[in-house]
């Protein structure tokens, strides 16, 4: 059996999909948000929603996010012709995610996080509580060599749009982790590594640059509280989970550095990082 044939074999269902029968996918056309809504609807079963079609529980919200990531992983497995063993490396679970309403945008976070989940991130909780008496957000100190909250974007251009947005809406000054600042990539990496060495509370970057920083040991996965996936589509209506390059880097990040930690809670009660999927109109 060759590699291509192995990549086409059936892989195990994610926990959020077990007990359900897979149906043949129908061709979905239209805006990316319409495609996402179709992908987020579990086959053969309706989500718990209200009259307006909005999820009504944290479990339903997490299941929708789990389904969205599982669809992206299945697409990646097929596109990269991964073997059956490789396809089994990523099996999304509801516990990987923080409860975040599907219509939540980066503008509205972290106030749109479901109440019982916001405490999983000290940094997001501090931002949620708002400014102190001096009018500034007092963030917990990040561990040296770590990024507490990482926001992953589709492109360098989008990184700086989000950077300005978070500074005005969240009241925090984030650090950019992407290809910018001039000079050779090696010099850029060195400057960013030096900044991360003292700890970064909120970092905004592209999956590729964050992956390289982790691969080279400049950013440690310990101390990471949350990974926010900015799903703003590009001009061709492709988001971070749909564009092959960013999807490849994102799953490389998960497989090489984050999978053992996602959704875990230590005996001391310390939470591992959680994923959040954020839309943007």
Order of alpha helices (4+ residues) and beta strands (2+ residues): alpha-alpha-alpha-alpha-alpha-alpha-beta-alpha-beta-alpha-beta-alpha-beta-alpha-beta
